[in-house]
Amino acid sequence: MVRVEKNKPFPADLLILRSEGDDGFCYVETKSLDGETNLKLKKAPKDINTSIKDVEDIGDIVDGTFVVDPPN
């Protein structure tokens, strides 16, 4: 798991688990992945976003399984 600070770059495509934005929403620039400079709206899964309040809460979900779409 990776903690990403606000307005800090990271060279990876990540699954958002929690966002401090309204209802788990955040905007991500994917320029380093696909060359597009427009921001993309991403949303953390509601049940995970609401159950993680701080870093210590992440340990409560390590036994879960994440099913995501393959890259396209």
N, CA, C and O atoms as CSV, one atom per row, in Angstrom:
chain,resi,resn,atom,element,x,y,z
A,1,MET,N,N,0.850,-1.176,0.000
A,1,MET,CA,C,0.000,0.000,0.000
A,1,MET,C,C,0.890,1.231,0.000
A,1,MET,O,O,1.966,1.245,0.597
A,2,VAL,N,N,0.419,2.254,-0.677
A,2,VAL,CA,C,1.182,3.476,-0.845
A,2,VAL,C,C,0.357,4.652,-0.354
A,2,VAL,O,O,-0.814,4.791,-0.709
A,3,ARG,N,N,0.963,5.490,0.454
A,3,ARG,CA,C,0.302,6.722,0.878
A,3,ARG,C,C,0.778,7.834,-0.042
A,3,ARG,O,O,1.979,8.065,-0.179
A,4,VAL,N,N,-0.156,8.513,-0.663
A,4,VAL,CA,C,0.168,9.588,-1.588
A,4,VAL,C,C,-0.242,10.908,-0.955
A,4,VAL,O,O,-1.396,11.094,-0.566
A,5,GLU,N,N,0.712,11.818,-0.857
A,5,GLU,CA,C,0.434,13.140,-0.303
A,5,GLU,C,C,-0.220,14.019,-1.361
A,5,GLU,O,O,0.042,13.863,-2.554
A,6,LYS,N,N,-1.057,14.927,-0.930
A,6,LYS,CA,C,-1.747,15.847,-1.822
A,6,LYS,C,C,-0.739,16.637,-2.655
A,6,LYS,O,O,0.241,17.166,-2.130
A,7,ASN,N,N,-0.996,16.708,-3.961
A,7,ASN,CA,C,-0.182,17.457,-4.927
A,7,ASN,C,C,1.242,16.932,-5.080
A,7,ASN,O,O,2.119,17.668,-5.530
A,8,LYS,N,N,1.488,15.682,-4.716
A,8,LYS,CA,C,2.807,15.071,-4.901
A,8,LYS,C,C,2.712,14.031,-6.018
A,8,LYS,O,O,1.769,13.241,-6.046
A,9,PRO,N,N,3.675,14.024,-6.934
A,9,PRO,CA,C,3.625,13.059,-8.042
A,9,PRO,C,C,3.998,11.644,-7.595
A,9,PRO,O,O,4.746,11.459,-6.635
A,10,PHE,N,N,3.464,10.651,-8.309
A,10,PHE,CA,C,3.839,9.261,-8.100
A,10,PHE,C,C,3.722,8.550,-9.450
A,10,PHE,O,O,2.719,8.720,-10.143
A,11,PRO,N,N,4.724,7.758,-9.836
A,11,PRO,CA,C,4.739,7.147,-11.164
A,11,PRO,C,C,4.092,5.767,-11.199
A,11,PRO,O,O,4.758,4.770,-11.477
A,12,ALA,N,N,2.801,5.714,-10.919
A,12,ALA,CA,C,2.120,4.422,-10.920
A,12,ALA,C,C,0.619,4.628,-11.070
A,12,ALA,O,O,0.085,5.698,-10.776
A,13,ASP,N,N,-0.041,3.580,-11.533
A,13,ASP,CA,C,-1.491,3.580,-11.595
A,13,ASP,C,C,-1.969,2.845,-10.347
A,13,ASP,O,O,-1.661,1.666,-10.171
A,14,LEU,N,N,-2.709,3.518,-9.489
A,14,LEU,CA,C,-3.086,2.960,-8.196
A,14,LEU,C,C,-4.592,2.819,-8.051
A,14,LEU,O,O,-5.356,3.541,-8.691
A,15,LEU,N,N,-5.008,1.900,-7.218
A,15,LEU,CA,C,-6.400,1.792,-6.800
A,15,LEU,C,C,-6.554,2.697,-5.582
A,15,LEU,O,O,-5.854,2.521,-4.585
A,16,ILE,N,N,-7.456,3.652,-5.657
A,16,ILE,CA,C,-7.686,4.580,-4.548
A,16,ILE,C,C,-8.523,3.874,-3.477
A,16,ILE,O,O,-9.636,3.421,-3.748
A,17,LEU,N,N,-7.983,3.786,-2.270
A,17,LEU,CA,C,-8.723,3.172,-1.162
A,17,LEU,C,C,-9.395,4.218,-0.291
A,17,LEU,O,O,-10.473,3.984,0.256
A,18,ARG,N,N,-8.749,5.382,-0.164
A,18,ARG,CA,C,-9.307,6.443,0.670
A,18,ARG,C,C,-8.884,7.789,0.126
A,18,ARG,O,O,-7.758,7.965,-0.338
A,19,SER,N,N,-9.791,8.722,0.190
A,19,SER,CA,C,-9.495,10.090,-0.199
A,19,SER,C,C,-10.161,11.020,0.801
A,19,SER,O,O,-11.263,10.754,1.280
A,20,GLU,N,N,-9.479,12.112,1.107
A,20,GLU,CA,C,-10.063,13.092,2.009
A,20,GLU,C,C,-11.070,13.980,1.297
A,20,GLU,O,O,-11.726,14.807,1.929
A,21,GLY,N,N,-11.196,13.814,-0.020
A,21,GLY,CA,C,-12.165,14.593,-0.787
A,21,GLY,C,C,-13.588,14.176,-0.459
A,21,GLY,O,O,-13.811,13.152,0.187
A,22,ASP,N,N,-14.548,14.974,-0.906
A,22,ASP,CA,C,-15.956,14.677,-0.661
A,22,ASP,C,C,-16.327,13.298,-1.195
A,22,ASP,O,O,-16.087,12.999,-2.364
A,23,ASP,N,N,-16.907,12.465,-0.349
A,23,ASP,CA,C,-17.380,11.129,-0.715
A,23,ASP,C,C,-16.312,10.241,-1.336
A,23,ASP,O,O,-16.639,9.340,-2.109
A,24,GLY,N,N,-15.032,10.475,-1.015
A,24,GLY,CA,C,-13.957,9.628,-1.513
A,24,GLY,C,C,-13.470,9.976,-2.904
A,24,GLY,O,O,-12.733,9.194,-3.504
A,25,PHE,N,N,-13.860,11.126,-3.437
A,25,PHE,CA,C,-13.434,11.531,-4.767
A,25,PHE,C,C,-12.091,12.240,-4.719
A,25,PHE,O,O,-11.767,12.916,-3.742
A,26,CYS,N,N,-11.311,12.079,-5.785
A,26,CYS,CA,C,-10.076,12.844,-5.961
A,26,CYS,C,C,-9.794,12.946,-7.457
A,26,CYS,O,O,-10.323,12.177,-8.259
A,27,TYR,N,N,-8.964,13.894,-7.806
A,27,TYR,CA,C,-8.571,14.089,-9.199
A,27,TYR,C,C,-7.129,13.650,-9.366
A,27,TYR,O,O,-6.267,13.968,-8.546
A,28,VAL,N,N,-6.877,12.907,-10.452
A,28,VAL,CA,C,-5.547,12.366,-10.709
A,28,VAL,C,C,-5.106,12.765,-12.112
A,28,VAL,O,O,-5.859,12.619,-13.075
A,29,GLU,N,N,-3.874,13.270,-12.219
A,29,GLU,CA,C,-3.297,13.547,-13.531
A,29,GLU,C,C,-2.489,12.329,-13.953
A,29,GLU,O,O,-1.623,11.871,-13.208
A,30,THR,N,N,-2.763,11.798,-15.142
A,30,THR,CA,C,-2.111,10.577,-15.614
A,30,THR,C,C,-1.100,10.839,-16.725
A,30,THR,O,O,-0.799,9.946,-17.517
A,31,LYS,N,N,-0.580,12.056,-16.784
A,31,LYS,CA,C,0.345,12.442,-17.854
A,31,LYS,C,C,1.529,11.482,-17.979
A,31,LYS,O,O,1.927,11.150,-19.095
A,32,SER,N,N,2.095,11.033,-16.870
A,32,SER,CA,C,3.259,10.144,-16.926
A,32,SER,C,C,2.889,8.730,-17.377
A,32,SER,O,O,3.769,7.961,-17.765
A,33,LEU,N,N,1.597,8.374,-17.332
A,33,LEU,CA,C,1.163,7.043,-17.761
A,33,LEU,C,C,0.671,7.010,-19.205
A,33,LEU,O,O,1.013,6.103,-19.964
A,34,ASP,N,N,-0.137,8.012,-19.581
A,34,ASP,CA,C,-0.758,7.973,-20.904
A,34,ASP,C,C,-0.571,9.249,-21.721
A,34,ASP,O,O,-1.092,9.358,-22.831
A,35,GLY,N,N,0.165,10.205,-21.181
A,35,GLY,CA,C,0.424,11.438,-21.912
A,35,GLY,C,C,-0.692,12.459,-21.848
A,35,GLY,O,O,-0.519,13.576,-22.334
A,36,GLU,N,N,-1.823,12.120,-21.270
A,36,GLU,CA,C,-2.959,13.040,-21.173
A,36,GLU,C,C,-2.752,13.992,-19.996
A,36,GLU,O,O,-2.380,13.570,-18.901
A,37,THR,N,N,-2.997,15.272,-20.235
A,37,THR,CA,C,-2.768,16.262,-19.182
A,37,THR,C,C,-4.031,16.641,-18.414
A,37,THR,O,O,-3.949,17.337,-17.402
A,38,ASN,N,N,-5.188,16.197,-18.874
A,38,ASN,CA,C,-6.416,16.539,-18.156
A,38,ASN,C,C,-6.554,15.673,-16.896
A,38,ASN,O,O,-6.084,14.536,-16.855
A,39,LEU,N,N,-7.198,16.227,-15.885
A,39,LEU,CA,C,-7.401,15.499,-14.637
A,39,LEU,C,C,-8.528,14.488,-14.788
A,39,LEU,O,O,-9.528,14.742,-15.459
A,40,LYS,N,N,-8.345,13.332,-14.145
A,40,LYS,CA,C,-9.368,12.285,-14.178
A,40,LYS,C,C,-9.951,12.143,-12.777
A,40,LYS,O,O,-9.219,12.127,-11.788
A,41,LEU,N,N,-11.255,12.041,-12.706
A,41,LEU,CA,C,-11.941,11.874,-11.431
A,41,LEU,C,C,-11.870,10.408,-11.016
A,41,LEU,O,O,-12.281,9.526,-11.770
A,42,LYS,N,N,-11.357,10.152,-9.836
A,42,LYS,CA,C,-11.275,8.800,-9.274
A,42,LYS,C,C,-12.061,8.779,-7.972
A,42,LYS,O,O,-12.206,9.803,-7.305
A,43,LYS,N,N,-12.570,7.591,-7.615
A,43,LYS,CA,C,-13.367,7.473,-6.396
A,43,LYS,C,C,-12.960,6.224,-5.639
A,43,LYS,O,O,-12.849,5.144,-6.220
A,44,ALA,N,N,-12.742,6.372,-4.355
A,44,ALA,CA,C,-12.468,5.233,-3.490
A,44,ALA,C,C,-13.765,4.481,-3.238
A,44,ALA,O,O,-14.824,5.103,-3.151
A,45,PRO,N,N,-13.711,3.136,-3.116
A,45,PRO,CA,C,-14.921,2.388,-2.781
A,45,PRO,C,C,-15.519,2.914,-1.476
A,45,PRO,O,O,-14.807,3.082,-0.485
A,46,LYS,N,N,-16.819,3.172,-1.480
A,46,LYS,CA,C,-17.476,3.831,-0.345
A,46,LYS,C,C,-17.243,3.106,0.979
A,46,LYS,O,O,-16.904,3.743,1.977
A,47,ASP,N,N,-17.422,1.780,1.002
A,47,ASP,CA,C,-17.289,1.055,2.271
A,47,ASP,C,C,-15.853,1.082,2.799
A,47,ASP,O,O,-15.641,1.122,4.011
A,48,ILE,N,N,-14.872,1.060,1.902
A,48,ILE,CA,C,-13.475,1.130,2.347
A,48,ILE,C,C,-13.131,2.553,2.770
A,48,ILE,O,O,-12.502,2.760,3.808
A,49,ASN,N,N,-13.539,3.531,1.972
A,49,ASN,CA,C,-13.229,4.931,2.278
A,49,ASN,C,C,-13.767,5.338,3.655
A,49,ASN,O,O,-13.096,6.055,4.396
A,50,THR,N,N,-14.960,4.887,3.991
A,50,THR,CA,C,-15.548,5.268,5.278
A,50,THR,C,C,-14.967,4.477,6.447
A,50,THR,O,O,-15.015,4.943,7.586
A,51,SER,N,N,-14.417,3.278,6.186
A,51,SER,CA,C,-13.878,2.478,7.291
A,51,SER,C,C,-12.435,2.841,7.629
A,51,SER,O,O,-11.969,2.523,8.723
A,52,ILE,N,N,-11.715,3.499,6.719
A,52,ILE,CA,C,-10.342,3.911,6.988
A,52,ILE,C,C,-10.346,5.372,7.420
A,52,ILE,O,O,-10.601,6.265,6.611
A,53,LYS,N,N,-10.070,5.607,8.669
A,53,LYS,CA,C,-10.008,6.981,9.189
A,53,LYS,C,C,-8.570,7.472,9.305
A,53,LYS,O,O,-8.309,8.662,9.133
A,54,ASP,N,N,-7.632,6.567,9.594
A,54,ASP,CA,C,-6.222,6.919,9.657
A,54,ASP,C,C,-5.386,5.704,9.273
A,54,ASP,O,O,-5.934,4.640,8.983
A,55,VAL,N,N,-4.075,5.853,9.268
A,55,VAL,CA,C,-3.166,4.811,8.791
A,55,VAL,C,C,-3.343,3.501,9.555
A,55,VAL,O,O,-3.244,2.432,8.954
A,56,GLU,N,N,-3.595,3.552,10.834
A,56,GLU,CA,C,-3.730,2.338,11.631
A,56,GLU,C,C,-4.917,1.482,11.194
A,56,GLU,O,O,-4.894,0.265,11.377
A,57,ASP,N,N,-5.946,2.091,10.626
A,57,ASP,CA,C,-7.130,1.351,10.192
A,57,ASP,C,C,-6.879,0.483,8.969
A,57,ASP,O,O,-7.660,-0.430,8.700
A,58,ILE,N,N,-5.809,0.741,8.221
A,58,ILE,CA,C,-5.524,-0.030,7.011
A,58,ILE,C,C,-5.288,-1.498,7.339
A,58,ILE,O,O,-5.635,-2.371,6.543
A,59,GLY,N,N,-4.708,-1.779,8.488
A,59,GLY,CA,C,-4.465,-3.156,8.896
A,59,GLY,C,C,-5.731,-3.978,9.002
A,59,GLY,O,O,-5.669,-5.207,8.943
A,60,ASP,N,N,-6.875,-3.337,9.157
A,60,ASP,CA,C,-8.138,-4.059,9.278
A,60,ASP,C,C,-8.623,-4.634,7.954
A,60,ASP,O,O,-9.516,-5.480,7.948
A,61,ILE,N,N,-8.055,-4.195,6.828
A,61,ILE,CA,C,-8.550,-4.675,5.536
A,61,ILE,C,C,-7.521,-5.506,4.773
A,61,ILE,O,O,-7.759,-5.833,3.611
A,62,VAL,N,N,-6.398,-5.858,5.375
A,62,VAL,CA,C,-5.356,-6.582,4.652
A,62,VAL,C,C,-5.768,-7.994,4.247
A,62,VAL,O,O,-5.133,-8.568,3.362
A,63,ASP,N,N,-6.781,-8.567,4.839
A,63,ASP,CA,C,-7.219,-9.911,4.477
A,63,ASP,C,C,-8.268,-9.905,3.365
A,63,ASP,O,O,-8.798,-10.958,3.011
A,64,GLY,N,N,-8.567,-8.750,2.822
A,64,GLY,CA,C,-9.575,-8.650,1.765
A,64,GLY,C,C,-9.008,-8.991,0.400
A,64,GLY,O,O,-7.804,-9.198,0.241
A,65,THR,N,N,-9.894,-9.047,-0.581
A,65,THR,CA,C,-9.520,-9.290,-1.967
A,65,THR,C,C,-10.048,-8.147,-2.808
A,65,THR,O,O,-11.208,-7.754,-2.688
A,66,PHE,N,N,-9.186,-7.617,-3.662
A,66,PHE,CA,C,-9.583,-6.546,-4.568
A,66,PHE,C,C,-9.689,-7.098,-5.977
A,66,PHE,O,O,-8.756,-7.736,-6.465
A,67,VAL,N,N,-10.794,-6.866,-6.622
A,67,VAL,CA,C,-10.994,-7.280,-8.003
A,67,VAL,C,C,-11.072,-6.022,-8.836
A,67,VAL,O,O,-11.971,-5.202,-8.645
A,68,VAL,N,N,-10.128,-5.858,-9.770
A,68,VAL,CA,C,-10.067,-4.653,-10.587
A,68,VAL,C,C,-10.019,-5.036,-12.060
A,68,VAL,O,O,-9.636,-6.151,-12.414
A,69,ASP,N,N,-10.413,-4.095,-12.910
A,69,ASP,CA,C,-10.358,-4.314,-14.343
A,69,ASP,C,C,-8.899,-4.372,-14.786
A,69,ASP,O,O,-8.052,-3.694,-14.205
A,70,PRO,N,N,-8.597,-5.170,-15.802
A,70,PRO,CA,C,-7.228,-5.191,-16.326
A,70,PRO,C,C,-6.901,-3.872,-17.021
A,70,PRO,O,O,-7.810,-3.141,-17.412
A,71,PRO,N,N,-5.621,-3.561,-17.179
A,71,PRO,CA,C,-5.255,-2.329,-17.881
A,71,PRO,C,C,-5.835,-2.312,-19.293
A,71,PRO,O,O,-5.971,-3.349,-19.942
A,72,ASN,N,N,-6.170,-1.121,-19.743
A,72,ASN,CA,C,-6.680,-0.990,-21.115
A,72,ASN,C,C,-6.090,0.221,-21.790
A,72,ASN,O,O,-6.402,0.494,-22.950
